[in-house]
Amino acid sequence: MTGQRSADAPAEDPEGPEGPPSDDLSRLAELHGVATSYQPSADRTVAASATALTLALAALDVDASTPASVGAELAARERELCERLLPPTVVCRAGAEPLAPAALPSGTRLHIETEQGDTRAAVDRLPSADQLPPGVHRLTVTTPDGRTATSHLVVAPPRLPTPTARSYGLLVQLYSLLSRHSWGMGDLGDLGELAAWAGRALGVGFVQVNPLHAAVPGAPTDPSPYRPSSRRFPDPVHLRVEDVPEFAHIEDPERVRPLLERAGRLREAVLEKGELIDRDAVWEAKREALELVREVPLGPGRRAAYVDFLAQEGQALEDHATWCALAEVHGSDWRRWPQGLRDPRSPETARARGELMDRVDFHCRLAWLTDTQLTAAQRIAREAGMPVGIVHDLAVGVHPDGADAWAQQEYFAAGMSVGAPPDAFNARGQDWGLPPWRPDRLAQSGYEPYRRLLRALFRYAGALRIDHVMGLFRLWWVPQGHAPTEGTYVRYDAEAMLAILVLEASRAGAVVIGEDLGTVEPGVREALRSRGVLGTSVLWFERDWDGDGRPLAPETWRADCLATATTHDLPSTAARLTGEHIELRDSLGLLTRPLEQERAEAAADTGEWLELLSRLGLTHGTHGGHCASEEEAEIQAVHRFLLRTPARMVGIWLPDGVGDRRPQNLPGTWDQYPNWRLPVADAQGRPMTLEGLAASPRMRALVEVLREDARRHG
């Protein structure tokens, strides 16, 4: 049983102010994967409004603006589905029965061109997946009466292998992890150093970081790693400039010295003066340094590696670098660029690319350098003995102003944003400001942008965490200019999305972790588990919500998950144990109920968990000769509890190791709280360096709790 919240509510909600959609409109919506209702809980059904359906269909190029247009579109869609020989993408999983597409008449010839260049032929039904190589192939069918159709054929393993042994690891927001060598924020050099220390000295199996996707440049840059410009390419702000080989060969040291001095001041401001991480200032200093680096000619071997990278990434990299170059001239919102430049394939864009070729090459070079350091970090982790290595995080979407939204316009639903419907915790729903992918265009392309995205990330990831993994099944589309309550769910082909995920992860030998917290549609967790995708379980949410609501005993937790005490969006364990998270929200005016009521509820919640920990005998002593406070002993007890569960992966939120009180992100705030800009700090709020963390008795004592379990079961 997993911890799922439920809400008491009436059996059914009204459809909306304009009344219910017509039967034809509802039927048309269903045929295009647009939901006509949703269930926030088992006993509650909420119908989508006619406006929500009409606008979602419009984003799919389906005109439902009048009854006549609905009728015409419905007739056309039904005719298309009736006459269609094949869907745009067909999935064939190893171990499953050979597929016989239902619409194919007897005697139909099937011709398969594989990714590897081979050809296969069959009649009436496909060969079994065991007879075909894994990959995305091209399927052509020819009926006896001469009709033909083509489709993308996805052949994937049935599931990802289950990790053979439990591993424990660290979770950290990379920007927050500064060392004595950082330029004002944590970087890939720090990640490699953390991985080497944690793997060799602590026996850690993985290090999970925040999304390192490229951000939308600006002043100020949006600091959230979950609203990137591109998910396909990483952000060069994470580069350790001194680790770029050409840096050592800059001819004029006098041009370098002022940059190193600036880097030192940025580092000192955060670590010693208590200032916030200034991403923009860090990037400005690094950009100037990287401009100097580019003046140093690449050696033959490095030049060959760069050329290989350009060829491997192809059009996608050229588009990304072109957007970056154009943004330097016209600003980062491509929708405000001159009309001709808003189309990545226009003659005007081609001409501008040629004129800006020097800048395009610069941004291509940055992508290569960052990719190289990401690959090095994973190599260091594995060499340090980690069975998994670096766990990267895939954001649910991209910024509408950014490079991906510009370069892949045909794949995004215009006028729509991803969000969440109203629930027991947010009656207004949520609008995340991220344009959703169009499921029809993805299927028509054989999911090409999705495949290439996964392939790029798995190149340097030992595991991939997928934020809001439920988005592989459906997403809540919110029409621009409308409240989130006026949205509706749009369904994706989860069978295809999961098959491609399993295909690319298996090719890379990587683990996949789905973030499946919150409202989860029935059957989703089961589908993910059947494909070998791990879930996410956070201690404080694991209660018997369908029963007495009390904390779940450890043996009743699911095994196929990453179990943690907290995440970047939640209070640190120390803050939750002391109730300081309530005081913080009160000080920012975020509480919706009286302070005393919130305090009492939080204390009761924590008290139930502490009582269970005590009953299980987990609150004893400490390790490593370090004299623990009551708070430290309780944090250790929380992690001993996680080890009592069957979870295949157990994670320590790195700030918990030193008693940090502050959340990295406080949902519901913008300017009121410094989200995504805080360094890791100790219990007194003093910033800690990576070197300080490595020397911390408190940190070592907490990790020793996990090491003891590993020794006991190793």
C-alpha positions as CSV (number, residue, x, y, z in Angstrom):
1,M,0.0,0.0,0.0
2,T,1.3,3.4,-0.9
3,G,0.5,6.7,0.9
4,Q,-2.3,8.4,-1.0
5,R,-4.4,11.2,0.2
6,S,-8.1,11.2,-0.4
7,A,-10.7,14.0,-0.1
8,D,-14.3,14.0,1.0
9,A,-16.6,15.6,-1.5
10,P,-20.0,15.5,-3.1
11,A,-20.5,12.7,-5.6
12,E,-20.5,14.9,-8.7
13,D,-19.7,18.5,-9.5
14,P,-21.5,20.7,-12.0
15,E,-20.1,21.1,-15.5
16,G,-19.4,24.8,-15.5
17,P,-21.1,28.1,-16.1
18,E,-21.9,27.5,-19.8
19,G,-23.5,24.1,-19.2
20,P,-22.4,20.6,-20.2
21,P,-20.8,19.9,-23.6
22,S,-23.0,18.3,-26.2
23,D,-22.8,14.6,-26.8
24,D,-21.1,15.2,-30.2
25,L,-18.5,17.5,-28.6
26,S,-17.8,14.9,-25.8
27,R,-17.4,12.1,-28.4
28,L,-15.1,14.3,-30.5
29,A,-13.0,15.1,-27.5
30,E,-12.7,11.4,-26.5
31,L,-11.6,10.4,-30.0
32,H,-8.7,12.9,-29.7
33,G,-7.7,11.9,-26.2
34,V,-9.2,14.9,-24.5
35,A,-10.9,13.9,-21.2
36,T,-14.5,14.9,-20.6
37,S,-14.2,14.5,-16.9
38,Y,-11.8,13.5,-14.2
39,Q,-11.9,12.0,-10.7
40,P,-9.9,13.7,-8.0
41,S,-11.0,10.9,-5.7
42,A,-12.8,7.6,-6.1
43,D,-16.2,9.0,-5.0
44,R,-16.0,12.3,-7.0
45,T,-16.4,13.1,-10.7
46,V,-15.8,16.5,-12.1
47,A,-17.0,17.2,-15.7
48,A,-15.0,19.3,-18.1
49,S,-16.7,22.4,-19.4
50,A,-17.5,22.8,-23.1
51,T,-15.0,25.7,-23.2
52,A,-12.2,23.5,-21.9
53,L,-12.9,20.8,-24.5
54,T,-13.2,23.3,-27.3
55,L,-10.0,25.0,-26.5
56,A,-8.0,21.8,-26.0
57,L,-9.3,20.5,-29.3
58,A,-8.3,23.8,-31.0
59,A,-4.7,23.3,-29.7
60,L,-4.8,20.0,-31.6
61,D,-6.0,21.8,-34.8
62,V,-9.5,20.5,-34.4
63,D,-12.3,23.1,-34.9
64,A,-15.1,22.6,-32.4
65,S,-16.2,26.3,-32.3
66,T,-19.7,25.6,-33.6
67,P,-22.1,22.7,-33.7
68,A,-21.6,22.4,-37.4
69,S,-17.9,22.3,-37.1
70,V,-18.1,19.7,-34.3
71,G,-20.3,17.5,-36.6
72,A,-17.9,17.8,-39.5
73,E,-14.8,17.1,-37.4
74,L,-16.5,14.2,-35.7
75,A,-17.4,12.6,-39.0
76,A,-13.9,13.1,-40.4
77,R,-12.3,11.6,-37.3
78,E,-14.6,8.6,-37.3
79,R,-13.9,8.0,-41.0
80,E,-10.2,8.4,-40.5
81,L,-10.1,5.8,-37.6
82,C,-12.3,3.4,-39.6
83,E,-10.2,3.6,-42.7
84,R,-6.8,3.7,-41.0
85,L,-4.7,0.6,-41.5
86,L,-2.1,1.5,-38.8
87,P,-1.8,4.0,-36.0
88,P,1.2,6.3,-36.4
89,T,3.3,4.4,-33.8
90,V,3.0,0.7,-33.0
91,V,4.5,-0.8,-29.9
92,C,5.9,-4.4,-29.8
93,R,7.3,-5.5,-26.4
94,A,9.6,-8.5,-26.0
95,G,7.8,-11.5,-24.5
96,A,4.4,-10.4,-25.8
97,E,2.4,-12.2,-28.4
98,P,3.1,-11.2,-32.1
99,L,1.0,-8.2,-33.0
100,A,-1.8,-8.6,-35.6
101,P,-3.1,-5.1,-36.3
102,A,-6.9,-5.4,-36.2
103,A,-7.6,-3.3,-39.3
104,L,-5.4,-5.3,-41.7
105,P,-7.3,-7.7,-44.0
106,S,-6.1,-11.3,-44.5
107,G,-3.1,-11.5,-46.9
108,T,-1.6,-8.2,-45.9
109,R,2.2,-8.0,-46.5
110,L,4.3,-6.4,-43.8
111,H,7.7,-5.0,-44.5
112,I,10.0,-3.8,-41.7
113,E,13.1,-1.6,-42.1
114,T,15.1,-1.7,-38.8
115,E,17.2,1.0,-37.3
116,Q,20.2,-1.2,-38.0
117,G,19.4,-1.2,-41.8
118,D,18.1,-4.8,-42.0
119,T,14.7,-5.7,-43.6
120,R,12.1,-8.2,-42.4
121,A,9.0,-9.4,-44.1
122,A,5.8,-11.1,-42.8
123,V,2.2,-11.7,-43.7
124,D,-0.8,-10.7,-41.5
125,R,1.0,-10.3,-38.3
126,L,4.3,-8.9,-37.1
127,P,7.2,-11.1,-36.1
128,S,7.5,-11.4,-32.3
129,A,9.6,-8.8,-30.6
130,D,12.1,-11.5,-29.7
131,Q,12.8,-11.9,-33.5
132,L,13.4,-8.1,-34.0
133,P,16.2,-6.0,-32.7
134,P,15.3,-3.4,-30.1
135,G,14.8,0.1,-31.6
136,V,12.3,2.3,-33.5
137,H,11.9,0.8,-37.0
138,R,9.8,1.6,-40.0
139,L,6.8,-0.6,-40.7
140,T,5.1,-0.6,-44.1
141,V,2.0,-2.7,-44.9
142,T,0.4,-3.4,-48.2
143,T,-3.1,-4.9,-48.4
144,P,-4.2,-7.3,-51.2
145,D,-6.2,-4.5,-52.8
146,G,-3.1,-2.3,-53.0
147,R,-3.6,0.1,-50.1
148,T,-0.4,1.0,-48.2
149,A,0.4,2.6,-44.9
150,T,3.5,3.2,-42.9
151,S,4.1,3.5,-39.1
152,H,6.9,3.7,-36.6
153,L,7.4,0.3,-34.9
154,V,8.8,0.5,-31.4
155,V,10.5,-2.7,-30.2
156,A,11.4,-2.6,-26.6
157,P,12.3,-4.9,-23.7
158,P,9.3,-5.8,-21.5
159,R,10.8,-4.0,-18.5
160,L,13.9,-2.6,-17.0
161,P,16.0,-4.9,-14.8
162,T,15.2,-4.7,-11.1
163,P,18.2,-3.4,-9.1
164,T,19.8,-6.5,-7.5
165,A,20.8,-4.9,-4.3
166,R,19.7,-1.9,-2.2
167,S,21.7,1.3,-2.6
168,Y,21.7,4.4,-0.5
169,G,22.7,7.8,-1.7
170,L,22.7,11.6,-1.3
171,L,20.2,14.1,-2.7
172,V,21.4,17.7,-3.3
173,Q,20.7,20.8,-5.4
174,L,24.0,21.2,-7.2
175,Y,24.0,25.0,-7.2
176,S,23.7,24.9,-3.3
177,L,26.9,22.9,-2.9
178,L,29.8,25.3,-3.0
179,S,33.4,24.3,-2.4
180,R,36.5,26.5,-2.0
181,H,36.9,26.3,-5.7
182,S,33.4,27.3,-6.8
183,W,32.6,30.5,-8.6
184,G,29.7,31.5,-6.4
185,M,27.6,28.4,-6.9
186,G,28.1,24.6,-7.0
187,D,29.4,23.3,-10.3
188,L,30.3,20.1,-12.1
189,G,33.7,20.0,-10.5
190,D,32.0,20.0,-7.1
191,L,29.7,17.2,-8.3
192,G,32.7,15.1,-9.3
193,E,34.4,15.8,-5.9
194,L,31.3,15.0,-4.0
195,A,30.8,11.7,-5.9
196,A,34.5,10.7,-5.4
197,W,34.3,11.4,-1.7
198,A,30.9,9.9,-1.1
199,G,31.6,6.8,-3.1
200,R,35.0,6.0,-1.7
201,A,34.7,7.3,1.9
202,L,31.0,6.7,2.6
203,G,30.1,3.8,0.4
204,V,27.3,5.8,-1.3
205,G,25.7,4.2,-4.3
206,F,24.3,7.4,-6.0
207,V,24.1,11.2,-5.9
208,Q,20.9,12.7,-7.1
209,V,20.9,16.3,-8.4
210,N,18.4,18.9,-9.6
211,P,17.7,19.4,-13.3
212,L,20.8,20.8,-15.0
213,H,19.0,21.8,-18.1
214,A,19.8,25.1,-19.9
215,A,18.0,28.1,-18.4
216,V,16.4,31.0,-20.2
217,P,18.9,33.9,-20.0
218,G,17.7,37.2,-18.6
219,A,18.1,39.7,-15.9
220,P,17.3,38.2,-13.6
221,T,17.3,34.6,-14.9
222,D,14.5,32.5,-13.5
223,P,16.4,30.5,-10.9
224,S,14.0,27.5,-11.0
225,P,15.6,24.5,-12.5
226,Y,12.2,23.2,-13.4
227,R,11.4,26.0,-16.0
228,P,14.3,25.5,-18.4
229,S,14.9,26.9,-21.9
230,S,16.0,23.4,-23.1
231,R,15.7,20.0,-21.5
232,R,17.9,18.5,-24.3
233,F,21.0,20.6,-23.6
234,P,22.7,21.3,-20.2
235,D,23.4,24.8,-18.8
236,P,27.1,25.9,-19.1
237,V,26.7,27.9,-15.9
238,H,27.5,24.5,-14.2
239,L,30.9,24.3,-15.9
240,R,34.1,24.2,-13.8
241,V,36.0,26.6,-15.9
242,E,39.4,25.6,-14.7
243,D,38.8,22.0,-15.7
244,V,38.4,23.0,-19.4
245,P,41.8,21.9,-20.8
246,E,42.2,25.1,-22.9
247,F,41.9,27.3,-19.8
248,A,45.4,26.5,-18.8
249,H,46.7,27.8,-22.1
250,I,45.2,31.3,-22.2
251,E,48.1,33.4,-23.4
252,D,47.6,36.5,-21.2
253,P,47.4,35.7,-17.5
254,E,46.5,39.3,-16.9
255,R,43.1,38.8,-18.6
256,V,42.4,35.8,-16.3
257,R,43.4,37.3,-13.0
258,P,40.5,39.7,-12.7
259,L,38.0,36.9,-13.5
260,L,39.5,34.7,-10.8
261,E,39.3,37.6,-8.3
262,R,35.6,38.1,-9.2
263,A,35.0,34.4,-8.8
264,G,36.6,34.6,-5.3
265,R,34.4,37.6,-4.4
266,L,31.3,35.7,-5.5
267,R,32.2,32.7,-3.5
268,E,33.1,34.8,-0.4
269,A,29.8,36.7,-0.6
270,V,27.8,33.5,-0.3
271,L,30.0,31.5,2.1
272,E,31.2,34.3,4.4
273,K,28.8,37.3,4.1
274,G,25.5,35.4,4.0
275,E,24.4,36.6,0.5
276,L,22.2,34.7,-1.8
277,I,23.6,32.7,-4.8
278,D,23.7,35.2,-7.7
279,R,23.4,33.0,-10.7
280,D,23.5,35.9,-13.2
281,A,26.8,37.3,-11.7
282,V,28.3,33.8,-11.8
283,W,27.3,33.3,-15.4
284,E,28.6,36.7,-16.4
285,A,32.1,35.9,-15.0
286,K,32.1,32.4,-16.5
287,R,31.0,33.6,-19.9
288,E,33.8,36.1,-20.0
289,A,36.3,33.4,-19.0
290,L,34.9,31.0,-21.6
291,E,35.2,33.6,-24.3
292,L,38.9,33.7,-23.5
293,V,39.0,29.9,-23.5
294,R,37.6,29.8,-27.0
295,E,40.5,31.8,-28.3
296,V,42.8,28.9,-27.5
297,P,42.9,26.5,-30.5
298,L,41.7,23.0,-29.9
299,G,44.3,20.3,-30.3
300,P,43.7,17.6,-33.0
301,G,42.2,15.1,-30.6
302,R,39.9,17.7,-29.0
303,R,39.0,19.1,-32.3
304,A,38.0,15.6,-33.5
305,A,35.9,15.0,-30.4
306,Y,34.1,18.4,-30.9
307,V,33.4,17.5,-34.6
308,D,32.0,14.2,-33.5
309,F,29.7,15.9,-31.0
310,L,28.4,18.3,-33.6
311,A,27.6,15.4,-36.0
312,Q,26.0,13.4,-33.2
313,E,23.7,16.2,-32.0
314,G,23.0,17.6,-35.5
315,Q,20.1,19.9,-36.2
316,A,18.9,20.0,-32.6
317,L,22.2,21.4,-31.4
318,E,22.3,23.9,-34.3
319,D,18.8,25.1,-33.4
320,H,19.7,25.4,-29.7
321,A,22.9,27.4,-30.4
322,T,21.0,29.5,-33.0
323,W,18.4,30.4,-30.4
324,C,21.1,31.3,-27.9
325,A,22.8,33.6,-30.5
326,L,19.5,35.3,-31.5
327,A,18.6,35.8,-27.9
328,E,21.8,37.7,-27.4
329,V,20.6,40.1,-30.1
330,H,16.8,40.2,-29.7
331,G,16.2,39.1,-26.1
332,S,15.1,35.7,-24.7
333,D,11.4,35.8,-25.7
334,W,11.4,34.5,-29.2
335,R,7.7,35.5,-29.6
336,R,8.8,39.1,-29.6
337,W,11.5,38.7,-32.2
338,P,11.1,40.0,-35.8
339,Q,8.4,38.0,-37.5
340,G,10.8,36.0,-39.8
341,L,13.0,34.9,-36.9
342,R,10.1,33.3,-35.0
343,D,10.3,30.3,-37.4
344,P,13.5,28.2,-37.0
345,R,13.1,27.1,-40.6
346,S,12.5,30.4,-42.3
347,P,15.0,32.0,-44.8
348,E,15.4,34.9,-42.4
349,T,16.5,32.6,-39.6
350,A,18.9,30.8,-42.0
351,R,20.4,34.2,-43.0
352,A,20.7,35.3,-39.4
353,R,22.4,32.0,-38.5
354,G,25.0,32.6,-41.1
355,E,25.6,36.2,-39.9
356,L,25.9,35.0,-36.3
357,M,27.9,31.9,-37.1
358,D,30.7,32.8,-34.7
359,R,28.2,33.1,-31.8
360,V,26.4,29.9,-32.9
361,D,29.7,28.1,-32.7
362,F,30.4,29.5,-29.3
363,H,27.2,28.1,-27.9
364,C,27.8,24.8,-29.6
365,R,31.2,24.7,-27.9
366,L,29.6,25.4,-24.5
367,A,27.2,22.5,-25.0
368,W,30.0,20.2,-25.8
369,L,32.2,21.3,-22.8
370,T,29.3,20.9,-20.4
371,D,28.4,17.5,-21.8
372,T,32.0,16.5,-21.4
373,Q,32.1,17.5,-17.8
374,L,28.8,15.8,-17.1
375,T,30.2,12.6,-18.6
376,A,33.3,13.0,-16.5
377,A,31.2,13.3,-13.3
378,Q,29.4,10.0,-14.0
379,R,32.7,8.3,-14.8
380,I,34.2,9.6,-11.5
381,A,31.2,8.3,-9.6
382,R,31.4,4.8,-11.1
383,E,35.2,4.7,-10.5
384,A,34.5,5.6,-6.9
385,G,32.5,2.3,-6.6
386,M,28.9,3.6,-7.1
387,P,26.7,1.0,-8.7
388,V,24.4,3.8,-10.0
389,G,26.3,7.0,-10.0
390,I,24.7,10.4,-10.8
391,V,20.9,10.5,-10.8
392,H,19.8,13.3,-13.1
393,D,16.4,15.0,-13.0
394,L,14.1,15.5,-16.0
395,A,11.8,18.5,-15.6
396,V,8.2,18.1,-16.7
397,G,8.4,20.8,-19.4
398,V,10.1,23.8,-20.8
399,H,9.8,27.6,-20.6
400,P,7.5,29.0,-23.3
401,D,10.1,31.7,-24.2
402,G,13.0,29.2,-24.5
403,A,15.0,27.3,-27.1
404,D,13.0,24.1,-27.2
405,A,9.7,25.9,-27.5
406,W,11.1,27.9,-30.5
407,A,12.9,25.0,-32.2
408,Q,10.1,22.4,-31.7
409,Q,7.1,24.5,-32.2
410,E,5.3,21.9,-34.2
411,Y,5.4,19.5,-31.2
412,F,3.9,22.0,-28.6
413,A,0.3,22.8,-28.1
414,A,-0.2,26.5,-28.8
415,G,-2.2,28.4,-26.3
416,M,-1.9,25.8,-23.6
417,S,0.0,25.4,-20.4
418,V,0.6,22.4,-18.1
419,G,-0.8,22.5,-14.6
420,A,-2.9,20.6,-12.1
421,P,-6.6,20.5,-11.4
422,P,-8.1,21.7,-8.1
423,D,-7.7,19.3,-5.2
424,A,-8.0,19.2,-1.4
425,F,-4.8,21.2,-1.0
426,N,-5.3,23.8,-3.7
427,A,-8.9,24.7,-4.6
428,R,-7.8,27.0,-7.4
429,G,-5.7,24.4,-9.2
430,Q,-2.2,25.2,-10.6
431,D,-0.8,26.6,-13.8
432,W,2.9,25.8,-14.2
433,G,3.4,28.0,-17.3
434,L,4.9,25.2,-19.4
435,P,3.6,24.4,-22.9
436,P,2.6,20.7,-23.3
437,W,3.8,18.4,-26.0
438,R,1.1,17.4,-28.6
439,P,0.4,13.7,-28.3
440,D,-0.6,13.5,-32.0
441,R,2.5,15.1,-33.3
442,L,4.7,12.9,-31.0
443,A,3.1,9.8,-32.3
444,Q,3.4,10.9,-36.0
445,S,7.1,11.4,-35.5
446,G,7.7,8.1,-33.8
447,Y,8.3,10.2,-30.6
448,E,11.5,11.5,-32.1
449,P,12.0,14.6,-29.8
450,Y,11.3,12.4,-26.7
451,R,13.7,9.7,-27.9
452,R,16.5,12.2,-28.5
453,L,15.9,13.9,-25.2
454,L,16.2,10.6,-23.3
455,R,19.2,9.5,-25.3
456,A,21.0,12.8,-24.5
457,L,20.3,12.5,-20.8
458,F,21.2,8.8,-20.5
459,R,24.6,9.5,-22.0
460,Y,25.8,10.8,-18.6
461,A,23.1,9.6,-16.2
462,G,23.4,6.4,-14.1
463,A,19.7,6.9,-13.3
464,L,17.0,9.4,-14.4
465,R,14.4,10.8,-12.1
466,I,11.3,11.9,-14.1
467,D,9.5,14.8,-12.5
468,H,5.7,14.3,-12.5
469,V,6.0,10.9,-14.2
470,M,2.2,10.8,-14.4
471,G,2.7,13.1,-17.4
472,L,3.6,10.1,-19.5
473,F,0.0,9.1,-19.2
474,R,-1.9,12.4,-19.2
475,L,-1.4,16.1,-18.5
476,W,-3.7,18.8,-17.3
477,W,-4.0,21.4,-20.1
478,V,-4.8,25.0,-19.0
479,P,-5.9,27.4,-21.8
480,Q,-4.0,30.6,-21.7
481,G,-6.0,33.4,-20.2
482,H,-8.2,31.0,-18.2
483,A,-8.0,29.8,-14.6
484,P,-6.6,26.3,-14.0
485,T,-10.1,25.2,-12.9
486,E,-11.1,25.6,-16.6
487,G,-8.6,23.0,-17.9
488,T,-8.9,19.4,-18.7
489,Y,-6.8,16.3,-19.0
490,V,-5.3,15.3,-22.3
491,R,-4.1,11.7,-22.7
492,Y,-0.8,10.5,-24.1
493,D,0.0,7.0,-25.4
494,A,1.5,5.7,-22.2
495,E,2.3,2.4,-23.9
496,A,4.5,4.1,-26.4
497,M,6.0,6.6,-24.0
498,L,7.0,3.8,-21.5
499,A,8.3,1.5,-24.3
500,I,10.6,4.3,-25.5
501,L,11.7,5.1,-22.0
502,V,12.5,1.4,-21.3
503,L,14.2,1.1,-24.7
504,E,16.6,4.1,-24.1
505,A,17.2,3.3,-20.4
506,S,18.0,-0.3,-21.2
507,R,20.5,0.7,-23.9
508,A,22.2,2.9,-21.4
509,G,22.0,0.4,-18.5
510,A,20.3,3.1,-16.4
511,V,17.8,3.1,-13.6
512,V,14.6,5.1,-13.9
513,I,12.8,6.7,-11.0
514,G,9.4,8.3,-11.4
515,E,8.2,11.1,-9.1
516,D,4.7,9.9,-8.5
517,L,3.7,12.0,-5.5
518,G,0.3,13.6,-5.2
519,T,-2.8,12.6,-7.1
520,V,-2.1,9.6,-9.2
521,E,-4.6,8.1,-11.6
522,P,-5.6,4.4,-10.8
523,G,-3.4,2.0,-12.6
524,V,-0.4,4.3,-13.2
525,R,1.8,3.0,-10.4
526,E,1.0,-0.5,-11.4
527,A,2.0,0.2,-15.1
528,L,5.2,1.9,-14.0
529,R,6.1,-1.0,-11.7
530,S,5.4,-3.5,-14.5
531,R,8.0,-1.7,-16.7
532,G,10.6,-1.6,-13.9
533,V,10.3,2.1,-13.2
534,L,10.8,2.9,-9.5
535,G,8.4,5.2,-7.7
536,T,9.1,7.9,-5.0
537,S,8.0,7.5,-1.4
538,V,8.5,10.3,1.1
539,L,8.1,9.3,4.8
540,W,5.7,11.9,6.0
541,F,3.2,11.1,3.2
542,E,3.2,7.3,3.8
543,R,0.1,6.9,5.8
544,D,-2.9,4.5,5.6
545,W,-5.1,7.1,3.8
546,D,-7.7,4.4,3.0
547,G,-7.8,3.2,6.6
548,D,-7.1,4.9,9.9
549,G,-4.7,7.5,8.5
550,R,-1.8,6.5,10.7
551,P,1.8,6.1,9.6
552,L,2.4,3.0,7.5
553,A,4.5,0.3,9.1
554,P,7.9,-0.1,7.3
555,E,7.2,-3.6,6.1
556,T,4.0,-2.4,4.2
557,W,5.9,0.1,2.0
558,R,6.4,-0.8,-1.6
559,A,9.8,-2.1,-2.6
560,D,10.1,-0.6,-6.0
561,C,10.9,3.0,-5.0
562,L,13.4,5.6,-3.9
563,A,12.5,6.3,-0.2
564,T,13.5,9.6,1.4
565,A,12.6,11.7,4.3
566,T,12.1,14.9,2.3
567,T,12.6,16.6,-1.1
568,H,13.6,20.0,-2.4
569,D,9.9,21.2,-2.2
570,L,9.4,20.1,1.4
571,P,10.7,21.2,4.8
572,S,14.0,19.8,5.9
573,T,13.7,17.0,8.5
574,A,15.1,19.2,11.2
575,A,12.5,21.9,10.5
576,R,9.7,19.4,10.4
577,L,10.7,17.8,13.7
578,T,10.9,21.2,15.4
579,G,7.9,22.8,13.7
580,E,10.0,25.6,12.3
581,H,8.4,25.1,8.8
582,I,5.1,26.3,10.3
583,E,6.7,29.4,11.7
584,L,8.4,30.1,8.4
585,R,5.1,29.9,6.5
586,D,3.4,32.1,9.1
587,S,6.1,34.7,8.9
588,L,5.4,34.9,5.1
589,G,1.7,35.1,5.5
590,L,1.1,31.7,3.8
591,L,-1.0,30.0,6.4
592,T,-4.7,29.6,5.5
593,R,-5.7,28.6,9.1
594,P,-4.9,30.1,12.6
595,L,-1.3,29.6,13.6
596,E,-2.2,27.6,16.7
597,Q,-4.3,25.2,14.7
598,E,-1.4,24.7,12.2
599,R,1.1,24.2,15.0
600,A,-1.1,21.6,16.7
601,E,-1.7,19.6,13.6
602,A,1.9,19.6,12.6
603,A,3.0,18.5,16.1
604,A,0.4,15.8,16.1
605,D,1.6,14.5,12.7
606,T,5.2,14.5,13.8
607,G,4.3,13.0,17.2
608,E,2.7,10.0,15.5
609,W,5.8,9.3,13.5
610,L,8.1,9.7,16.5
611,E,5.9,7.4,18.6
612,L,6.2,4.7,15.8
613,L,10.0,5.2,15.6
614,S,10.3,4.8,19.4
615,R,8.0,1.7,19.4
616,L,10.2,0.1,16.8
617,G,13.3,0.9,18.9
618,L,14.9,3.2,16.3
619,T,15.7,6.2,18.5
620,H,18.7,4.8,20.1
621,G,22.2,6.3,20.3
622,T,24.4,7.5,17.4
623,H,27.5,6.4,15.5
624,G,31.0,7.4,14.9
625,G,31.8,8.7,18.4
626,H,29.7,11.8,17.8
627,C,27.5,12.9,20.6
628,A,24.1,13.5,19.1
629,S,21.5,15.9,20.2
630,E,17.9,14.8,20.6
631,E,17.2,16.3,17.1
632,E,20.1,14.4,15.5
633,A,19.0,11.2,17.1
634,E,15.5,11.7,15.7
635,I,16.8,12.4,12.2
636,Q,18.9,9.2,12.5
637,A,15.9,7.3,13.6
638,V,13.9,8.5,10.6
639,H,16.6,7.1,8.3
640,R,16.8,3.8,10.3
641,F,13.1,3.6,9.6
642,L,13.6,4.0,5.9
643,L,16.1,1.2,6.0
644,R,13.4,-1.0,7.6
645,T,11.3,-0.6,4.5
646,P,11.9,-2.9,1.5
647,A,12.7,0.2,-0.7
648,R,15.4,-0.6,-3.3
649,M,16.9,2.9,-3.0
650,V,17.2,5.1,0.1
651,G,18.2,8.7,-0.1
652,I,19.5,11.2,2.4
653,W,18.7,14.9,1.6
654,L,22.2,16.2,2.0
655,P,21.2,19.3,4.0
656,D,19.7,16.9,6.6
657,G,23.2,15.6,7.2
658,V,24.2,19.0,8.8
659,G,20.8,20.1,10.3
660,D,19.9,22.7,7.7
661,R,16.5,24.3,8.5
662,R,15.7,26.1,5.3
663,P,13.8,24.6,2.3
664,Q,15.4,25.1,-1.1
665,N,12.0,25.9,-2.5
666,L,8.9,27.1,-0.8
667,P,5.9,26.4,-3.1
668,G,3.4,29.2,-3.3
669,T,6.1,31.9,-3.1
670,W,8.0,34.0,-5.6
671,D,9.7,37.1,-4.2
672,Q,8.7,36.4,-0.6
673,Y,11.4,33.6,-0.2
674,P,14.8,33.1,-1.9
675,N,13.8,29.9,-3.8
676,W,16.7,28.1,-5.5
677,R,19.3,30.6,-4.2
678,L,20.4,29.2,-0.8
679,P,23.6,27.4,-0.1
680,V,23.6,24.3,2.1
681,A,23.9,25.5,5.7
682,D,24.3,24.1,9.2
683,A,21.7,24.1,12.0
684,Q,22.6,27.8,12.8
685,G,22.2,28.8,9.2
686,R,25.9,29.2,8.5
687,P,26.8,28.2,4.9
688,M,28.9,25.1,4.6
689,T,31.4,24.2,2.0
690,L,31.8,20.8,0.4
691,E,35.0,20.5,2.4
692,G,33.1,21.3,5.6
693,L,30.4,18.7,4.8
694,A,33.1,16.1,4.3
695,A,34.6,16.9,7.7
696,S,31.2,17.1,9.6
697,P,30.9,14.6,12.4
698,R,27.1,15.0,12.2
699,M,27.1,14.2,8.5
700,R,29.3,11.1,9.0
701,A,27.2,9.9,11.9
702,L,24.0,10.0,9.7
703,V,25.7,8.2,6.8
704,E,27.0,5.6,9.2
705,V,23.4,4.6,10.0
706,L,23.0,3.6,6.3
707,R,26.5,2.0,6.1
708,E,25.6,-0.2,9.1
709,D,22.6,-1.5,7.2
710,A,24.7,-2.1,4.1
711,R,27.2,-4.1,6.1
712,R,24.5,-6.1,7.7
713,H,22.9,-7.0,4.4
714,G,26.0,-7.0,2.2
